[in-house]
Every structure is written in C-alpha cells, then in structure tokens.
Amino acid sequence: MTSTRLNRRHVGAWALYDFANSVYPAVIQVAVFSVYYATAIVGNDGGRGDALWTRAVSLSALIVAMSSPLLGSIADRAGVRKRLMMGYTYLCVISVSLFVTIEPGMVMWGFVLAVLANVGFEGALVFYNAYLPDLAPRERQGFVSGVGFGVGYAGSVAGLLMALPLATAGRFDLVWLSVAVFFALFSLPAFLALPEEAEADLGVWEAAKEGVVGFRRLVGEVWAHTELRRFLLAFFFYIDGVLTVIATAGLFAEQTLGFEISDLIKLFLVVQISALAGALIMAKPTDKVGAKPVISATLVLWVAVAVSGFFVQDQSTFFFVAVLAGFGLGTVQAASRSLMASLIPEGKEAEMFGFYAFCGKSSSVLGPLVFGTVSLATGNQRFAVLSIALFFLIGLMLLQRVNPPGQPPKPSLDLTGRA
C-alpha cells in the first residue's frame, strides 16, 4: 500500500541497501573486474574481451528481463518480496566470492560467474525499487529516491577506496572477497528493518501459476495506461545507453586511453562523487518541477558525453567528461525511478516495478551487444562509444510524449497532421 508519510527508520534501512549494493557496479562492472576479465582472463586481441564481457552483461540482462515480471507478480501475490530480494542478493555475493577461483584462460568459468553475479545484483533491484511507494507519499518520492541513489554513490566511493590498495598491490582475489563481504554486511539492516508484507492468500506455487497467466494481463494493463506505456518506451531506449556506459566505460578508459587499474579506480571515485552530487542536488528539483524536465535535461547531457567520448584524445579531457557523466548518472536514475513510481496504480508496485525492470533489462541486452559488435567489427572503441548516443536521442524524443500526473496532456496530432 502506498505510504502517506515517511518512516525514517524504514527509509534509512532502504537507503543503506543502496550503499551496500553499489559496491558491485563500481568495482565489478566498471572499474576492476570488467577490465580484468577482458584483458587478464580473455585477452583483448581484436576486441575479443570486449565482445565476451558485453555478451555476459547482455545475457544476464536478458535473464532478469524474462524473469522479473513473473517474480514481481509472485512477490505481490505471495508476500515474499523481501525473501526474493535476499535470495538475489546472496546469489550475487556468493558468485563474487567465487571469482577467486578464476585464473587466466578460464574464459567460460569467468563468463558463467559474471552472468550469475549480474543476475543476482540486477534481480534484487526489482524488489528493492518496489519498496519506494511503500516508504514515501508521491510528493516525497523524488526526494527519497534521490537520497537512496545518493547514499548508494557514497557506497560506491567507499567500495572503490577499499579496492584501490588491493588492486594496486595486484591482490585481485582480496578485491573480490572484500566486495562480497561489503555487500553482505551492509545489506543486513534492510533485511531486518524493512516492513514485512501483509499476509498473502496464495502460496508461492499458486502465485507463480497466476503470475504466468497474469503477465499477459499485465502487458495489457501497461498498454492501456497511456502515460505509463509512453514512459516505459522512452525508458527502454535511454536506460540502455546508461547501462551500456556503465558496463563499458572501464574498458574504453583502459584500452583506448591507457588508464592503469589504479588510475581507473581513482577516476571512478571522482565519478561516483559527482553521481552522488547529481542524485542529491537534483532530488528537490525533481519534486518541484517534475521528473520529466529533469530527465530531459540530463539526456541532452548524455548525448554530449557520448559524442565527446568519440573525440577525446587524452586522459585529462576524459576525466572532465567522466565527471559530467557521473552527474548525469545519479540524476537520471533517481528521477526515472521517481517518475515510474508516480505512474503506477496503487497495489501494483512490485508487479509494475518488475515490468520496469523488464523494460530496462530487455533493452540493456541490445546496447552492450551493439558496443561489443561495433568494437569487434571496427577494432575501434571510439565508434562503439558514438553508437550509444543514438539510444539517448531516441529516448529523449520519446520522453516528450509523456504527460506525468498533474500535467495537462499536450494535444496530439493525427496522421494527417491536424490537432
């Protein structure tokens, strides 16, 4: 049920989970493991490491995309949201712990563990996001969402600081173990303090059967809800660009611009701080002027970042571009979650956030594949980076058709061009 007031204890525990899980994308997906896998485990001659890493990201995204609507439905009907969130979390934790068994040349074992870890991380977010309407009234959801992302980026900074001396010393085994312990430890308050679901009438198996039948109904409900449909279509494209940048930024910085692992960690430390600033600074404007204008402005920034990545020639210029990208990263994620929450019919939170994840993750199958394919085909990562700008442009154009709650709809044109 949608909250009518803020419970600070619940909000604090919820935000602390973002602190816990943010160590994973910062250290594993962006700064260290993505580069380590592509170069030390696979070897990146001719872009082969790029292609395999981006395929691992795409496959894990596809798995989450296909399963999240069904599991979201089970969470709503059987009251097991928190247990599913815990299960996915510890799938990620255990998989990252097993990274210590990967040695150079163990390409497929590394690929399998990377897929499992990504599935655990992304799958847990479906149920984490679904808590937002329970924790804050609509007029405060932009603020609470921004706080969650802000605290999350603080977690990224802490994780990168933890990883820096270990990676510099070449103790990558300790990097993976420290990430797993960090995630497991700081996620505990959320599992202990977040509110329990109401008693459910259905067991998990019955809820699963109804979920299979209900997915078709859910697609129909989303399709019938004009503004939700329009937003999710725009989100499908622009979040693909964002997630592709997250998955490939470290590869580009290391291979095209010559960053060492220690320099990469320092770079992404600054990026996380700028992302934290973006999430916090833009939280109140999101509530005041609305999530849509904030997202639109941020997508213009993302287009500029992608185009700049094609032309940048030196590390200092890339550093500046990366800081701008970080600010946009914190802003677009928090504002998107807020806009989605404002469009969801009451009582459908986990189910609709499952569909939200379905759109995001099914789209993010495409972006990494495009990046990896262009990099492999051209042997030039700059063209791969430039190709991502198209995702932001399409998302920006589609977003302009969305009329959020409280905003009067714009007149539409028929096929003859008449209002």
Phi, psi and omega in degrees: 000139182295136182285148175253355178207166180270131170256108189296327179296315180294317180297319179297317179293320179297314180294326180294332175296323176297323175301317183292310189282343184289346175295331184291304179297326183294311186270318187275305186284327189253297197272324191238297190294321180303316179289318180299316180293312184294327186258308185278325183271312183269312193089131191251035177298123178067018178086013182295319178296319175304313185296317182290319179297314181292330175291323176297317178297316181294318180296316179296322177297320180296318179299314179294320180299317183287330185264336189294322178296319179296313182290329174296321178295317177299318180299319180291317189276328184255356178066041183240027183303311183294322180293322177294320177299318178295316182300314178295320179302313185280341167298316178295313182300313181294319181297317179295321177301323181285353175303335181296343181272354183276128177238160179309132182095345179275066190294311185287323177297317176297322179297313181298314181294323178297318178298313181297317180296316179296320178298316179298314180296309184289322181296321179297328182295333178303313185278329174297311180298326183293346177285340188305311180296337178283339188260340187212143172293161185307319184288351179245002185291328176297319179295311183295319177299317178296321177297318179301312179293324179298312177297324177299317179290331171297323175296322177298317178298313179300318180294319179293321176297322177294321184281334188304305182294328181290315179293321179299324179278358181077013180268069182292332176299320178287333174299311182296317181294321180294323177297315181298316180294317179302310182298312182297317185293310187278353174276345184301316180303324179295317182291333180272326191255334182297145185298145176283152177287156176294158178303132182259148179280339186250147169281172183298318182295316178296320178296324179295316180296317178293328179295321178299313178292324185287340182297319178298319176297320180298318177300319178296321179295317179296317181296323181285337180271095192305310185291323177296317178299315181296318181295315183295329176293316177295316180301320179310317183278310189286329179288336174299316177298316181298311183293329177291320176298316179301317185286338190239353185300318180296320178299315181296314182296321183285316189270324182271325185251357172079024177291137169280163181303316181296321178291325177299315180298317178297319178300311184285342169299313179294322178298318180295323178295320178290327176293319175301316178298318179299314181297318183282315183296322184267003180295310180292316174303328178297319178286326185281306185263347179106153183291325185299310178299325179294315179296317181300312180298322181291325179292326173300317177299319181294322176300315179298322179295314181296318179294320179297324179300330178293324187265340187298138185242342185226162186293324182293320177293318178298325178303314180295317179297320181294324178295318176298318178297321179299316178299317178292327180296310179298322183291310187291324180291314181293316182292325179294316179297321179295315180296319178299314181299325181288341183263350186279130173297142183300139180089358182244021192299304183295319181298313182288325175290335171296319178290325174302313177295322178302313180295314181295314184284325177292327176289323184284001166290324189283312186302307178300324177296319177298312180301309182297320181293315179295319179297317181291322183287322185261340187068018184222112182291340181297319178294326177296319178295316181298325181298336182286337179301329181298323180297319179292320180296314179297316179299320179297315180295317180292328181296332183293346179274353184274132176246098183295165178305135180088353179254127180295139181295144176279147177296138180257160180256141173275184186293344179270355179091004180272148178288000000 
